[in-house]
Amino acid sequence: MFKNYKKIFFIGIGGIGMSALAKYFLNKDRIIYGYDILRSDICISLEKQGSKITYCQKNLDFILDNNLFKDQESCLVVFTPAIKNDNIFLKFFIENNFNVKKRSEILSEICEKKFLVAVAGTHGKTTTTSIISHILNSTDFNITAFIGGISRNENSNLIGGEIDSKLIIVEADEYDKSFLKLSPNIAIITSVDMDHSDIYTKTSSLKKAYHQFISNIASDGVLIIENKALQELGNINFSNIITYSFSEDTDFRISSYEITNRNSRFNFINSNSNFFFNNEIVFCLPGKHNILNALASILVCIQLDVKKEDIVKSINSFLGIKRRFEIHFESKNKVFIDDYAHHPSEIKETLETLFEMYPNRKLTLIFQPHLYTRTRDFMNEFADVLSLPNHLLLLDIFPAREKPIKGIDSSRLLKKCRNKNKELVKKETVLNILNKSDFDVLVTMGAGNISSLVEQIKNEYFVK
């Protein structure tokens, strides 16, 4: 379906979803060009693989020089919904009648006539997609997986994809209603919390979208859904449903769980109270939310007839995902962890896991709010969970695709937080503040560019 396209231009190529697509087409010997505002590690990696990328917002010469994009028939243009309509590259390609498509459309076309596993949910998509992909990739399945994070096993957000595969695993993103373009054979819904109010004006519109997503599942397919998400959605017009949770009234439930030496150990039983595995499963990520993600992944692999012993072996060898409870340093005196949590529910789950792992220790949290709308909509919820750490360092809001909203800022959020030790800080002053702080368990958290602090903090305090 993409055979006629020799060149592909990605507008927003550094995004985690866009870069996975770019890697996919590089594997198909396409010539890849792109634009992004920041030369991130992902962009540098794409450049090393042969992509040509500009970081100048007004550099039309990049595509006009040498008439690189004079032939509309052989050039495809892909953009992410985070790109504004006035973007100079997007306007040029539209005005000159190029074939311009959203990322979700391209992903949908790649998945056509394939066996598709799609992972949806407000939280847990990346972790669940990564676990499923790792298990199947480790057991000789020919897969292509598009992941919304960097798998530490593969050091990539694309697994497989070198050759045509009949089995595809993707994150089904609710933002911009992108997941409604997918028709999965197996669908997972991990959670249904309100988010993205720029797309869903009220909870009912979000739930309606999830019902539409369910209606797109193949008639002989299966829906694997966490029990709380099922209760949130109410009556579902689909017959083949498998539920899972920590509670007793589901098809599969976690029967035992503990954290030991960084790892989790757990087991689960079915509705007949029979243990599926004889021995506990060892898993690298702590936290009840991550155990549920692992259980959902296992249930997918059971549907695909993966052998029990292969599932256990693969789960044991899973290394996690970058920026998902990523432990960078741990000793008796100091701990440093980085995490992607950016929604109040995610922050609460991560903090509860930290308190469970490191009881009676002082927790310092450096948090960067992500999006003005999310901060506005969950101001009180953010304040409640951000009040839990002993010491809070709050960064300015990372705007991403948004323009500022009057009266919505980190200063207002900080005033609502109840920590005795709290302060508003700039990214460039964080190291100086930490120099004056006797921190114990240190956590960086957020979905914006706070990740750029991680290496600085590691090099300053933990790499000797």
C-alpha positions in Angstrom: 0.0 0.0 0.0 3.0 2.3 0.5 5.0 0.9 -2.5 4.6 4.1 -4.6 6.2 6.3 -1.9 9.9 6.7 -2.1 10.2 9.6 0.3 8.3 10.2 3.5 8.4 13.5 5.4 7.4 13.4 9.1 6.3 16.6 10.7 7.0 16.1 14.4 9.4 13.2 13.7 10.9 13.2 17.3 7.6 12.2 18.9 7.6 8.7 20.4 4.9 7.5 18.0 6.1 9.3 15.0 9.7 8.1 15.4 8.5 4.4 15.6 6.8 4.9 12.2 9.9 6.5 10.8 12.0 3.5 11.9 9.4 1.2 10.4 9.7 2.9 7.0 13.5 3.1 7.2 13.4 -0.7 7.5 11.4 -0.7 4.3 14.2 1.3 2.5 12.3 4.5 2.3 14.1 7.9 2.3 13.1 9.6 5.5 13.0 13.4 6.1 11.5 15.2 9.0 11.0 18.3 11.1 11.0 18.7 14.9 11.5 21.6 17.2 14.1 19.8 19.4 17.1 17.6 18.4 16.4 15.0 21.0 18.1 11.6 21.5 15.4 10.0 19.4 16.1 12.4 16.5 19.9 11.8 16.8 19.3 8.1 16.6 17.1 8.6 13.5 19.9 10.7 11.9 22.4 7.9 12.5 20.0 5.6 10.7 20.0 7.9 7.7 17.1 10.3 8.3 17.5 14.0 7.3 15.9 16.3 9.9 15.6 20.1 10.2 15.0 21.8 13.5 14.2 25.3 12.1 10.5 26.1 12.1 10.9 28.4 9.1 13.4 26.4 7.0 11.4 25.7 3.8 14.7 25.6 1.9 15.2 22.2 3.6 12.5 20.8 1.2 12.9 23.2 -1.7 16.6 22.7 -2.2 17.4 20.4 -5.1 13.7 19.9 -5.7 13.6 17.1 -3.3 9.8 17.2 -3.0 8.7 18.2 -6.5 6.9 14.9 -7.2 3.7 14.6 -5.2 3.1 11.0 -6.4 6.2 9.6 -4.8 6.2 11.6 -1.5 4.1 10.9 1.5 3.7 13.4 4.4 2.8 12.3 7.9 2.0 14.6 10.8 1.0 14.3 14.4 -2.1 16.0 15.9 0.2 18.0 18.2 1.3 20.0 15.1 -0.6 23.2 14.6 -2.4 24.1 11.3 -0.1 27.1 10.8 3.0 25.0 10.8 5.0 26.1 7.7 5.8 22.6 6.5 2.2 21.3 6.9 0.9 24.4 5.1 3.4 23.9 2.2 2.5 20.2 1.7 -1.2 20.8 1.9 -1.2 23.8 -0.5 0.9 21.9 -3.0 -1.4 18.9 -3.0 0.8 16.3 -1.4 -0.7 13.2 0.2 -0.8 14.4 3.8 -2.0 12.0 6.5 -2.2 11.9 10.3 0.0 9.3 12.1 -3.1 7.4 13.2 -4.2 7.0 9.5 -0.8 5.5 8.5 -0.8 3.2 11.5 -4.3 2.0 10.6 -3.2 1.2 7.1 -0.2 -0.7 8.3 -2.5 -2.8 10.5 -5.0 -3.6 7.7 -5.5 -7.3 7.1 -3.1 -8.2 10.0 -3.9 -9.8 13.3 -3.9 -6.8 15.6 -3.4 -6.6 19.4 -4.4 -3.0 20.5 -3.8 -1.7 24.0 -6.0 1.1 25.2 -6.4 3.0 28.5 -5.7 6.2 30.2 -2.8 4.6 32.0 -0.6 1.6 31.5 -0.6 1.4 27.7 3.1 1.6 27.2 4.0 -0.9 29.9 1.4 -3.4 28.7 2.3 -3.0 25.1 6.0 -3.5 26.0 5.4 -6.6 28.0 3.3 -8.3 25.4 5.8 -7.4 22.7 8.7 -8.7 24.7 7.0 -12.0 25.5 6.0 -12.6 21.8 9.4 -11.5 20.5 11.2 -13.8 22.9 9.1 -16.8 21.8 9.8 -16.5 18.1 6.6 -14.8 17.0 7.1 -12.7 13.9 5.8 -9.4 15.2 5.8 -5.7 14.6 5.2 -3.6 17.7 4.8 0.1 17.9 5.5 1.2 21.5 4.9 4.6 23.2 8.2 4.3 25.1 11.7 2.9 24.8 11.9 -0.8 25.6 15.0 -1.4 27.6 15.3 -4.9 26.2 15.4 -3.7 22.6 16.5 0.0 23.3 13.8 0.9 20.8 10.1 1.9 20.5 9.8 -0.4 17.4 10.2 -4.1 17.8 10.5 -6.2 14.7 9.2 -4.6 11.5 12.2 -5.7 9.4 10.0 -8.1 7.5 6.3 -8.2 6.9 4.6 -9.7 10.0 1.1 -11.0 10.3 0.9 -10.0 14.0 1.0 -6.3 15.1 0.9 -4.9 18.6 0.1 -1.2 19.0 -0.9 1.3 21.6 -4.4 2.5 20.9 -4.2 6.1 21.9 -7.4 7.9 22.9 -5.9 11.3 22.3 -7.5 12.9 19.2 -9.6 9.7 19.1 -6.8 8.0 17.2 -7.7 4.6 18.5 -11.0 4.7 16.6 -9.2 4.0 13.4 -8.1 0.6 14.6 -10.0 -2.7 14.3 -8.3 -5.1 16.7 -8.6 -8.9 17.1 -7.6 -8.6 20.7 -8.2 -5.4 22.6 -7.1 -4.4 26.1 -8.5 -1.6 28.1 -6.4 -0.9 31.2 -8.2 2.1 32.7 -10.8 4.7 31.8 -9.9 7.9 33.7 -10.8 11.3 32.4 -8.0 13.1 30.5 -7.5 15.2 27.4 -10.3 17.7 28.0 -9.3 19.5 24.8 -10.7 16.4 23.0 -13.3 15.1 25.4 -15.3 17.9 27.0 -17.0 15.6 29.5 -16.7 12.1 30.9 -19.6 10.9 28.8 -17.8 11.8 25.6 -14.7 9.8 26.7 -16.8 6.8 27.6 -18.6 7.0 24.2 -15.3 6.9 22.4 -14.3 3.7 24.3 -17.6 2.1 23.4 -16.9 2.9 19.8 -13.4 1.4 20.1 -15.0 -1.8 21.5 -17.4 -1.9 18.6 -14.5 -2.0 16.2 -13.2 -5.3 17.7 -13.4 -8.2 15.3 -16.7 -10.2 15.7 -14.6 -13.2 16.7 -12.2 -11.2 18.8 -11.8 -10.7 22.5 -11.8 -7.8 24.9 -9.5 -8.0 27.9 -10.5 -5.3 30.4 -9.6 -4.3 34.0 -12.6 -4.6 36.2 -12.8 -1.0 37.3 -12.7 0.1 33.7 -15.5 -2.3 33.0 -17.6 -0.7 35.8 -16.8 2.8 34.5 -18.0 2.0 31.0 -21.2 0.2 32.1 -23.1 -2.1 29.8 -20.8 -3.2 26.9 -22.3 -4.5 23.7 -19.7 -7.2 23.2 -19.9 -10.9 24.0 -16.3 -12.2 24.5 -15.0 -10.3 27.5 -12.3 -11.3 29.9 -12.0 -9.3 33.1 -9.0 -9.0 35.5 -8.2 -7.2 38.7 -7.1 -7.6 42.3 -10.7 -8.2 43.4 -12.5 -11.6 43.6 -15.4 -11.1 41.2 -13.4 -11.2 37.9 -12.3 -13.9 35.5 -8.7 -13.6 36.6 -7.4 -12.0 39.8 -4.1 -11.4 41.4 -3.9 -13.9 44.3 -0.5 -13.0 45.8 1.8 -10.0 45.5 4.9 -8.7 47.2 7.9 -6.5 46.5 11.3 -8.1 47.1 14.7 -6.7 46.1 13.3 -4.2 43.5 11.3 -7.0 41.9 7.6 -8.0 42.3 6.5 -11.5 42.9 2.9 -12.4 42.1 0.5 -15.1 41.0 -3.1 -15.2 39.8 -6.0 -17.5 39.7 -9.0 -17.9 37.5 -12.7 -17.6 38.4 -12.7 -21.3 39.5 -10.0 -20.4 42.1 -7.4 -22.5 40.2 -3.8 -21.3 40.1 -2.7 -20.8 36.5 1.0 -21.0 37.3 2.4 -23.3 40.0 5.1 -20.9 41.0 5.2 -17.2 41.6 6.1 -14.9 38.7 9.1 -12.6 39.1 8.6 -9.2 37.4 11.0 -6.3 37.3 8.5 -3.5 37.9 7.0 -2.8 41.4 3.5 -1.5 42.1 0.0 -3.0 41.9 -0.7 -1.0 38.8 2.3 -2.7 37.0 1.2 -6.1 38.2 -2.2 -5.6 36.6 -0.4 -4.5 33.4 1.6 -7.7 33.5 -1.5 -9.8 34.1 -3.3 -8.2 31.1 -0.2 -9.0 29.0 -0.2 -12.6 30.1 -3.9 -13.0 29.3 -3.2 -11.8 25.7 -0.4 -14.3 25.4 -2.7 -17.1 26.7 -5.1 -16.2 23.9 -2.3 -16.6 21.4 -1.4 -20.0 22.8 2.0 -19.1 24.1 3.3 -21.9 26.4 3.1 -21.2 30.1 6.9 -21.8 30.6 7.7 -19.4 27.8 5.5 -16.7 29.4 7.2 -17.1 32.8 10.7 -17.1 31.2 10.0 -14.0 29.1 8.4 -12.1 32.0 11.5 -12.9 34.1 13.8 -11.4 31.4 11.8 -8.3 30.9 13.9 -5.2 31.8 11.2 -2.5 31.7 10.7 0.7 29.8 12.8 3.9 30.0 11.1 6.5 32.3 8.7 4.0 33.7 9.8 3.6 37.4 13.4 3.5 36.1 15.8 3.1 39.0 19.0 4.9 38.2 20.7 4.4 41.5 20.0 2.6 44.7 22.1 2.2 47.9 21.4 2.2 51.7 21.7 6.0 51.8 20.5 7.3 48.4 18.0 6.3 45.8 17.3 8.0 42.4 14.2 7.1 40.3 12.8 8.7 37.1 9.1 8.2 36.1 6.8 9.4 33.4 3.7 9.8 35.6 1.8 13.0 34.7 -1.9 12.3 35.7 -2.9 12.5 39.4 -3.9 8.8 39.4 -0.5 7.8 38.0 1.3 10.0 40.4 -0.6 8.5 43.3 0.1 4.9 42.2 3.8 5.6 41.8 4.2 7.4 45.1 2.3 4.6 46.9 4.8 2.1 45.4 7.7 4.3 46.6 6.4 4.4 50.1 5.9 0.6 50.1 9.5 0.1 48.8 11.2 2.7 51.0 9.2 3.0 54.2 10.2 5.6 56.7 12.6 7.4 54.3 12.5 11.0 53.2 11.0 11.4 49.7 12.0 14.4 47.5 9.9 14.8 44.4 10.8 17.0 41.4 7.6 17.3 39.4 6.9 19.0 36.1 3.2 19.5 35.3 2.3 18.6 31.7 -0.3 20.8 29.8 -2.2 23.8 31.0 -5.6 22.1 30.5 -4.6 19.0 32.5 -3.3 21.2 35.3 -6.5 23.3 35.2 -8.9 20.3 35.1 -7.1 18.4 37.9 -5.8 21.2 40.0 -7.1 19.9 43.3 -6.3 16.3 42.5 -2.7 17.3 41.7 -2.4 19.2 44.9 -3.6 16.2 46.9 -1.1 13.8 45.5 1.8 16.2 45.3 1.3 16.9 49.0 2.4 13.4 49.9 6.2 13.7 49.5 8.3 15.2 52.3 9.9 17.7 49.9 8.4 19.0 46.7 10.3 20.8 44.0 7.7 22.0 41.4 8.7 23.1 37.9 6.8 25.3 35.6 4.1 23.7 33.4 5.4 22.1 30.3 3.0 23.4 27.6 3.7 20.9 24.8 1.1 21.8 22.1 -0.8 24.3 24.3 -0.8 28.0 24.8 -0.9 29.4 28.3 -4.2 29.7 30.1 -4.7 32.8 32.3 -4.5 32.0 36.0 -3.2 28.5 35.5 0.4 28.1 36.5 2.6 26.1 38.9 2.6 28.9 41.5 -1.2 28.5 41.9 -0.8 24.7 42.2 2.0 25.0 44.7 -0.1 27.2 47.0 -2.7 24.4 47.2 -0.1 21.8 48.1 0.2 21.1 51.8 3.8 20.0 52.1 5.8 21.7 54.9 8.8 21.8 52.6 7.8 22.9 49.1 9.2 25.4 46.5 8.8 26.5 42.9 12.0 26.0 40.9 13.4 26.5 37.5 15.0 23.6 35.6 18.3 25.4 35.5 18.4 25.9 39.3 17.5 22.3 40.3 21.1 21.2 40.8 21.9 24.2 43.0 18.9 23.5 45.2 19.8 19.8 45.5 23.3 20.8 46.6 21.7 22.4 49.6 19.3 19.5 50.3 20.0 16.4 52.3 17.9 14.3 50.0 17.3 10.5 50.5 14.9 9.1 48.0 14.9 11.4 45.0 12.3 11.1 42.2 12.0 13.1 38.9 8.5 12.8 37.4 6.6 14.2 34.5 5.9 13.8 30.8 7.7 17.0 29.5 11.3 17.8 29.1 12.1 17.0 32.8 13.8 13.9 31.4 16.7 16.1 30.3 17.6 16.6 34.0 18.1 12.9 34.6 21.6 12.5 33.3 22.7 15.8 34.9 21.5 14.6 38.3 23.1 11.2 37.8 26.4 12.7 36.8 26.4 15.2 39.7 25.4 12.9 42.5 25.6 9.3 41.6 28.4 8.6 39.0 31.8 8.8 40.7 
